[in-house]
Amino acid sequence: MANYNFDKLSDVRDGLSREERIVLYCLEQIQKERGGRNVPTVMLYGRVVEHINISEYELQDILQSLMN
C-alpha cells in the first residue's frame, strides 16, 4: 500500500490544501495579536511547525502560491 500525504491534496470546497489552510489560520491569528501589523516569516514559521511538519522552503512555496 502506498504512503499518501493527504496534507497536500486540495479540498473540493475551496481548493486549499490542509497545509495552506493551517498557514492562513496561523497568519490570521498572529496578525490579530500584532494589531494588524505585518507578520515576520520567521514568526509565522514558528507557529506553523507547531501544527505540521514543514520545511522553511515549503512554507515559502505555500506563501508564494497563495499570493498568486
N, C-alpha and C positions, 0 to 999 in steps of 0.2 A: 504494500500500500504506500502511496506517495505521501510525503510530508508537505502539506499545503500551508501557506502563510495567508490566512484569511484577512489579516490586518491590511493587506494591500489591495484587496478587492473593493471595487466601488459599490456603494449601496444604491439600490434602484430608486430610492426615494429622492435623493438629491445629488447622486454621483460622487459623493465624498467617501473616501476610504476611512476606516476606523482611525488610522494614524492621522489623517488630515483633520478629522473631527476632534481628536484629542489636542492637536496643535492649536486649532482655533479656540477650543474651550480654555486652554491654559492662557492663551494670548488675551482673551477677554477678561479672565479673572485677574491677571496681572495689571491690565490697563485700568480696571476698576480700582485696584489697590493703589495705583500710582496717580489717581485723579485724572485719567485720560491721557497721561503723558506717554511718549514713545517707550517701547519695551526693548531693552537691550537683548540681543540674540542669546547671549550667554545666560541671562536670567531665564529666558523662555526655555532654553535647552535644559536647564536645571529642573524646571517644573515638568517638562515633557518626559524626561527619563524617570521621573517618579511613577509614571503611568505605563510606559512602554520602553522596551529596549530598542534604542535607535542611535545611530551614529550622528555626529555633528554634520557630516556630509549629507546624510539622508534628510535631516531637518532642513538644511539649506535647499535641497531639491524640492521638498514639500513647500517651503515658503515661496520659492520661485514659481512653482506650478500654481499656487493659489493667487499669485499676483498677475498671472496671465489670463 
